[in-house]
């Protein structure tokens, strides 16, 4: 179960690195604007906000990476706490997105599925 949770956590972290890249580095590119449904003017006006938000996603990913390193180094308690907290934050952020912007429920589902599954398998791995 722990290995499955680690794979899911890694996938969630990599997704959040990709989100970081889109929000912080590629925000005004046409492909990114299409993903987020923004016009050129909207992307320009929100560039600073997206830049900041992208770093939140990066920091969540880094915490997952650190947790995985601790787990693999035999520090299961520290590693699991980091992974649990990071995946929980990712899941809750997806929930906030779905509640605050129901039209973005599909994005919230994509953003929250891997963390949810990772949390389930981590919990099962720790319990069993």
Z-matrix of the N, CA and C atoms (Angstrom, degrees):
N
C 1 1.450
C 2 1.533 1 111.69
N 3 1.333 2 116.01 1 -40.01
C 4 1.466 3 119.78 2 -178.70
C 5 1.523 4 110.20 3 -63.18
N 6 1.325 5 117.32 4 -41.46
C 7 1.468 6 119.66 5 -179.83
C 8 1.525 7 110.48 6 -63.14
N 9 1.333 8 117.13 7 -41.62
C 10 1.472 9 120.25 8 177.35
C 11 1.527 10 109.17 9 -61.71
N 12 1.326 11 117.32 10 -43.04
C 13 1.469 12 119.92 11 179.82
C 14 1.525 13 110.46 12 -63.73
N 15 1.327 14 117.07 13 -36.50
C 16 1.467 15 120.16 14 179.54
C 17 1.529 16 111.37 15 -66.57
N 18 1.316 17 116.42 16 -41.15
C 19 1.470 18 120.35 17 177.87
C 20 1.529 19 110.03 18 -63.86
N 21 1.331 20 116.82 19 -44.81
C 22 1.467 21 120.58 20 178.95
C 23 1.528 22 111.42 21 -65.14
N 24 1.332 23 116.64 22 -40.36
C 25 1.464 24 120.59 23 178.64
C 26 1.526 25 110.19 24 -64.24
N 27 1.329 26 116.56 25 -41.83
C 28 1.462 27 120.21 26 178.21
C 29 1.532 28 110.31 27 -62.19
N 30 1.329 29 116.65 28 -43.67
C 31 1.472 30 120.16 29 178.72
C 32 1.527 31 110.74 30 -62.42
N 33 1.332 32 117.20 31 -42.22
C 34 1.472 33 120.55 32 178.35
C 35 1.520 34 110.45 33 -63.11
N 36 1.322 35 116.80 34 -41.67
C 37 1.468 36 120.27 35 179.59
C 38 1.529 37 110.84 36 -64.57
N 39 1.318 38 116.76 37 -42.94
C 40 1.469 39 119.70 38 179.16
C 41 1.528 40 111.09 39 -64.22
N 42 1.329 41 117.11 40 -37.94
C 43 1.467 42 120.15 41 175.22
C 44 1.527 43 110.04 42 -60.81
N 45 1.329 44 117.27 43 -41.65
C 46 1.463 45 120.05 44 -179.49
C 47 1.528 46 112.44 45 -71.45
N 48 1.324 47 117.70 46 -27.33
C 49 1.466 48 119.91 47 171.77
C 50 1.530 49 108.85 48 -66.63
N 51 1.319 50 116.71 49 -42.07
C 52 1.465 51 120.70 50 178.08
C 53 1.530 52 110.63 51 -62.51
N 54 1.325 53 116.80 52 -42.12
C 55 1.471 54 120.34 53 177.08
C 56 1.529 55 109.86 54 -62.31
N 57 1.335 56 116.47 55 -41.27
C 58 1.469 57 120.05 56 175.04
C 59 1.524 58 110.62 57 -55.60
N 60 1.318 59 116.77 58 -48.32
C 61 1.464 60 120.09 59 -179.13
C 62 1.524 61 111.32 60 -59.26
N 63 1.333 62 116.37 61 -44.55
C 64 1.467 63 119.37 62 -179.70
C 65 1.527 64 111.33 63 -64.11
N 66 1.336 65 116.52 64 -45.08
C 67 1.464 66 119.59 65 -174.18
C 68 1.527 67 112.79 66 -77.92
N 69 1.310 68 117.43 67 -39.04
C 70 1.463 69 119.62 68 -172.81
C 71 1.523 70 114.18 69 -94.95
N 72 1.316 71 117.73 70 -28.63
C 73 1.464 72 119.24 71 -175.53
C 74 1.524 73 114.08 72 -115.36
N 75 1.325 74 117.35 73 -31.29
C 76 1.461 75 120.93 74 -173.36
C 77 1.521 76 113.10 75 -114.52
N 78 1.325 77 118.60 76 17.92
C 79 1.460 78 122.82 77 -170.27
C 80 1.520 79 114.60 78 -53.82
N 81 1.320 80 117.27 79 -38.56
C 82 1.467 81 119.43 80 -175.06
C 83 1.530 82 113.36 81 -94.53
N 84 1.311 83 117.70 82 3.81
C 85 1.467 84 120.12 83 177.48
C 86 1.533 85 109.66 84 -71.72
N 87 1.322 86 116.34 85 146.76
C 88 1.475 87 119.28 86 -179.78
C 89 1.535 88 113.57 87 -56.46
N 90 1.316 89 117.98 88 -41.39
C 91 1.472 90 120.08 89 -178.43
C 92 1.531 91 111.12 90 -64.25
N 93 1.328 92 116.92 91 -39.33
C 94 1.467 93 120.73 92 179.09
C 95 1.526 94 110.21 93 -70.27
N 96 1.338 95 116.03 94 -41.82
C 97 1.475 96 118.73 95 177.85
C 98 1.521 97 110.96 96 -60.05
N 99 1.330 98 116.61 97 -35.40
C 100 1.462 99 120.25 98 178.46
C 101 1.535 100 109.99 99 -65.68
N 102 1.328 101 117.21 100 -42.81
C 103 1.472 102 120.86 101 179.49
C 104 1.520 103 110.77 102 -60.34
N 105 1.334 104 116.77 103 -43.92
C 106 1.460 105 121.05 104 -175.67
C 107 1.524 106 113.04 105 -93.03
N 108 1.329 107 117.62 106 -4.64
C 109 1.455 108 121.19 107 176.81
C 110 1.520 109 113.84 108 67.98
N 111 1.333 110 116.52 109 39.52
C 112 1.464 111 120.11 110 -179.33
C 113 1.522 112 110.87 111 -112.79
N 114 1.295 113 114.63 112 150.10
C 115 1.464 114 120.83 113 175.06
C 116 1.524 115 108.83 114 -83.38
N 117 1.310 116 116.78 115 172.69
C 118 1.465 117 121.42 116 176.73
C 119 1.527 118 109.26 117 -58.92
N 120 1.318 119 116.63 118 -45.67
C 121 1.472 120 120.60 119 -178.70
C 122 1.524 121 111.44 120 -64.94
N 123 1.330 122 116.89 121 -42.88
C 124 1.472 123 120.14 122 179.15
C 125 1.529 124 111.27 123 -64.32
N 126 1.324 125 116.30 124 -42.41
C 127 1.463 126 119.91 125 179.50
C 128 1.524 127 110.53 126 -62.93
N 129 1.317 128 116.10 127 -41.80
C 130 1.464 129 119.33 128 178.97
C 131 1.535 130 111.02 129 -64.64
N 132 1.323 131 115.83 130 -42.30
C 133 1.471 132 120.42 131 -177.39
C 134 1.530 133 112.41 132 -69.15
N 135 1.322 134 117.11 133 -27.74
C 136 1.472 135 120.19 134 -176.38
C 137 1.523 136 113.02 135 -106.94
N 138 1.315 137 116.98 136 11.81
C 139 1.471 138 120.86 137 -175.59
C 140 1.536 139 112.30 138 -57.33
N 141 1.314 140 118.11 139 -44.49
C 142 1.468 141 120.75 140 -178.40
C 143 1.527 142 111.23 141 -66.37
N 144 1.322 143 116.72 142 -39.77
C 145 1.469 144 120.04 143 177.91
C 146 1.530 145 111.18 144 -64.82
N 147 1.316 146 116.71 145 -43.91
C 148 1.464 147 120.93 146 179.78
C 149 1.534 148 110.60 147 -65.17
N 150 1.317 149 116.32 148 -38.75
C 151 1.470 150 120.74 149 178.34
C 152 1.524 151 109.97 150 -57.81
N 153 1.317 152 116.17 151 -48.00
C 154 1.466 153 121.65 152 179.12
C 155 1.520 154 111.04 153 -64.08
N 156 1.307 155 117.11 154 -46.84
C 157 1.462 156 121.69 155 -178.49
C 158 1.532 157 110.75 156 -61.77
N 159 1.314 158 116.73 157 -37.49
C 160 1.455 159 120.29 158 178.37
C 161 1.520 160 111.80 159 -59.17
N 162 1.319 161 116.30 160 -37.92
C 163 1.460 162 119.26 161 179.78
C 164 1.521 163 111.78 162 -68.34
N 165 1.317 164 118.78 163 -31.48
C 166 1.465 165 120.42 164 173.42
C 167 1.534 166 109.39 165 -58.69
N 168 1.315 167 116.00 166 -44.35
C 169 1.459 168 120.26 167 178.78
C 170 1.527 169 111.34 168 -63.95
N 171 1.316 170 116.82 169 -40.84
C 172 1.463 171 120.44 170 178.36
C 173 1.527 172 110.93 171 -63.33
N 174 1.317 173 117.48 172 -43.90
C 175 1.463 174 120.48 173 -178.47
C 176 1.531 175 111.75 174 -65.11
N 177 1.326 176 117.32 175 -36.32
C 178 1.468 177 119.94 176 174.84
C 179 1.530 178 110.32 177 -63.09
N 180 1.315 179 116.37 178 -42.00
C 181 1.465 180 120.51 179 178.36
C 182 1.522 181 110.90 180 -63.58
N 183 1.327 182 117.21 181 -44.17
C 184 1.459 183 120.82 182 179.65
C 185 1.521 184 111.00 183 -60.49
N 186 1.312 185 117.35 184 -39.93
C 187 1.470 186 120.48 185 178.27
C 188 1.529 187 110.95 186 -63.68
N 189 1.326 188 117.74 187 -38.34
C 190 1.467 189 120.57 188 175.75
C 191 1.526 190 109.55 189 -63.94
N 192 1.337 191 117.02 190 -46.67
C 193 1.468 192 120.06 191 179.24
C 194 1.528 193 110.71 192 -57.77
N 195 1.327 194 116.74 193 -44.23
C 196 1.467 195 120.63 194 178.77
C 197 1.525 196 110.43 195 -62.38
N 198 1.317 197 116.99 196 -43.50
C 199 1.459 198 120.83 197 178.80
C 200 1.514 199 112.03 198 -60.83
N 201 1.319 200 116.23 199 -41.66
C 202 1.468 201 119.93 200 178.64
C 203 1.524 202 110.84 201 -64.79
N 204 1.324 203 116.97 202 -40.20
C 205 1.464 204 120.37 203 177.80
C 206 1.525 205 109.95 204 -61.48
N 207 1.329 206 117.16 205 -45.76
C 208 1.465 207 120.12 206 177.92
C 209 1.533 208 111.21 207 -61.33
N 210 1.324 209 117.16 208 -43.05
C 211 1.464 210 119.59 209 178.37
C 212 1.521 211 110.93 210 -59.83
N 213 1.310 212 116.01 211 -47.08
C 214 1.462 213 120.18 212 -177.95
C 215 1.527 214 112.37 213 -68.46
N 216 1.325 215 116.81 214 -23.21
C 217 1.471 216 121.42 215 178.06
C 218 1.525 217 112.08 216 -86.61
N 219 1.324 218 116.97 217 4.61
C 220 1.451 219 120.69 218 177.76
C 221 1.513 220 115.15 219 89.37
N 222 1.309 221 117.24 220 7.06
C 223 1.466 222 122.25 221 177.60
C 224 1.527 223 108.38 222 -100.16
N 225 1.341 224 114.06 223 69.27
C 226 1.465 225 120.03 224 -171.60
C 227 1.525 226 113.15 225 -61.31
N 228 1.323 227 118.16 226 -39.67
C 229 1.471 228 119.85 227 -176.56
C 230 1.522 229 111.04 228 -65.78
N 231 1.317 230 116.82 229 -48.42
C 232 1.467 231 120.70 230 179.86
C 233 1.526 232 110.17 231 -64.37
N 234 1.327 233 116.16 232 -47.55
C 235 1.458 234 120.34 233 -178.60
C 236 1.507 235 112.68 234 -61.90
N 237 1.316 236 116.24 235 -44.94
C 238 1.465 237 119.71 236 -179.15
C 239 1.524 238 111.35 237 -66.10
N 240 1.331 239 116.96 238 -36.87
C 241 1.471 240 119.84 239 177.59
C 242 1.525 241 110.56 240 -62.97
N 243 1.325 242 117.12 241 -43.41
C 244 1.469 243 120.19 242 178.89
C 245 1.522 244 111.25 243 -64.89
N 246 1.319 245 116.74 244 -45.47
C 247 1.467 246 120.43 245 -179.30
C 248 1.526 247 110.03 246 -65.05
N 249 1.321 248 116.98 247 -44.70
C 250 1.468 249 120.84 248 179.99
C 251 1.530 250 111.04 249 -59.96
N 252 1.318 251 116.60 250 -47.14
C 253 1.468 252 120.73 251 -178.81
C 254 1.524 253 111.22 252 -64.18
N 255 1.319 254 117.04 253 -43.59
C 256 1.468 255 120.57 254 -178.13
C 257 1.518 256 111.81 255 -68.33
N 258 1.337 257 116.37 256 -47.15
C 259 1.464 258 118.78 257 178.48
C 260 1.525 259 111.00 258 -64.13
N 261 1.330 260 116.67 259 -38.56
C 262 1.463 261 120.06 260 177.04
C 263 1.517 262 111.58 261 -61.51
N 264 1.321 263 116.67 262 -40.78
C 265 1.471 264 120.59 263 177.91
C 266 1.523 265 111.05 264 -65.31
N 267 1.330 266 116.73 265 -41.31
C 268 1.467 267 120.58 266 177.36
C 269 1.522 268 110.55 267 -61.25
N 270 1.329 269 116.15 268 -45.36
C 271 1.463 270 120.87 269 -179.71
C 272 1.523 271 111.04 270 -63.48
N 273 1.311 272 116.97 271 -45.29
C 274 1.470 273 120.11 272 -179.75
C 275 1.526 274 111.45 273 -65.47
N 276 1.343 275 117.38 274 -36.65
C 277 1.471 276 119.96 275 176.44
C 278 1.527 277 110.27 276 -62.87
N 279 1.323 278 117.10 277 -39.76
C 280 1.464 279 120.55 278 177.38
C 281 1.531 280 110.57 279 -65.12
N 282 1.311 281 116.22 280 -38.89
C 283 1.468 282 120.74 281 177.69
C 284 1.532 283 110.86 282 -64.20
N 285 1.326 284 116.98 283 -42.86
C 286 1.465 285 120.98 284 177.49
C 287 1.531 286 110.09 285 -61.82
N 288 1.323 287 116.97 286 -41.90
C 289 1.465 288 120.55 287 178.13
C 290 1.532 289 110.43 288 -60.75
N 291 1.321 290 116.68 289 -45.65
C 292 1.475 291 120.14 290 -178.98
C 293 1.523 292 111.91 291 -64.21
N 294 1.325 293 116.88 292 -38.39
C 295 1.469 294 120.79 293 -178.42
C 296 1.528 295 111.11 294 -75.51
N 297 1.323 296 116.65 295 -42.63
C 298 1.463 297 120.00 296 -175.40
C 299 1.524 298 113.28 297 -79.24
N 300 1.329 299 116.69 298 -26.31
C 301 1.465 300 121.32 299 -179.52
C 302 1.523 301 109.29 300 -137.44
N 303 1.322 302 117.39 301 78.23
C 304 1.477 303 120.11 302 -176.48
C 305 1.532 304 113.48 303 -54.62
N 306 1.324 305 116.92 304 -27.32
C 307 1.471 306 119.09 305 178.60
C 308 1.527 307 111.78 306 -68.91
N 309 1.326 308 117.19 307 -12.22
C 310 1.472 309 121.95 308 178.56
C 311 1.527 310 111.59 309 -106.08
N 312 1.316 311 116.17 310 23.61
C 313 1.465 312 120.85 311 -179.02
C 314 1.521 313 112.44 312 -60.69
N 315 1.325 314 117.12 313 -35.92
C 316 1.468 315 119.74 314 179.15
C 317 1.530 316 110.38 315 -63.92
N 318 1.322 317 116.94 316 -42.06
C 319 1.468 318 120.62 317 177.64
C 320 1.522 319 110.52 318 -65.71
N 321 1.319 320 116.23 319 -40.34
C 322 1.468 321 120.22 320 178.66
C 323 1.526 322 110.60 321 -63.57
N 324 1.309 323 116.78 322 -38.99
C 325 1.460 324 120.73 323 178.20
C 326 1.533 325 110.52 324 -63.68
N 327 1.330 326 116.43 325 -44.48
C 328 1.471 327 120.40 326 177.60
C 329 1.525 328 110.60 327 -62.28
N 330 1.308 329 116.45 328 -41.45
C 331 1.458 330 122.27 329 -176.67
C 332 1.530 331 112.08 330 -72.98
N 333 1.314 332 117.67 331 -29.04
C 334 1.457 333 120.31 332 -173.33
C 335 1.514 334 116.72 333 -101.47
N 336 1.327 335 118.19 334 -14.36
C 337 1.463 336 120.25 335 -175.47
C 338 1.526 337 112.79 336 -66.09
N 339 1.327 338 117.65 337 -49.76
C 340 1.467 339 120.13 338 -179.31
C 341 1.531 340 112.03 339 -61.22
N 342 1.338 341 118.80 340 -46.11
C 343 1.471 342 117.91 341 176.73
C 344 1.531 343 112.75 342 -60.77
N 345 1.325 344 117.36 343 -40.81
C 346 1.465 345 120.29 344 179.49
C 347 1.530 346 110.51 345 -60.49
N 348 1.318 347 116.14 346 -49.86
C 349 1.460 348 119.37 347 -179.91
C 350 1.528 349 111.40 348 -63.66
N 351 1.336 350 116.41 349 -39.96
C 352 1.460 351 119.91 350 177.11
C 353 1.515 352 111.94 351 -60.33
N 354 1.328 353 116.58 352 -42.27
C 355 1.469 354 120.94 353 178.22
C 356 1.526 355 111.49 354 -64.23
N 357 1.313 356 116.72 355 -42.55
C 358 1.466 357 120.41 356 -179.97
C 359 1.527 358 110.26 357 -60.74
N 360 1.341 359 116.23 358 -48.88
C 361 1.459 360 119.29 359 -178.12
C 362 1.528 361 112.20 360 -70.01
N 363 1.322 362 117.46 361 -32.41
C 364 1.468 363 119.62 362 175.67
C 365 1.524 364 110.02 363 -65.21
N 366 1.324 365 116.80 364 -45.52
C 367 1.460 366 120.65 365 178.83
C 368 1.526 367 111.06 366 -61.43
N 369 1.328 368 116.24 367 -44.96
C 370 1.465 369 119.29 368 178.58
C 371 1.523 370 111.38 369 -62.98
N 372 1.320 371 116.25 370 -40.63
C 373 1.462 372 120.07 371 178.87
C 374 1.513 373 112.97 372 -64.32
N 375 1.306 374 116.90 373 -34.83
C 376 1.468 375 120.35 374 179.57
C 377 1.521 376 111.70 375 -78.00
N 378 1.316 377 116.47 376 -31.47
C 379 1.472 378 120.93 377 -178.74
C 380 1.524 379 111.26 378 -78.10
N 381 1.319 380 115.25 379 -43.02
C 382 1.482 381 119.62 380 -174.86
C 383 1.499 382 112.88 381 -83.14
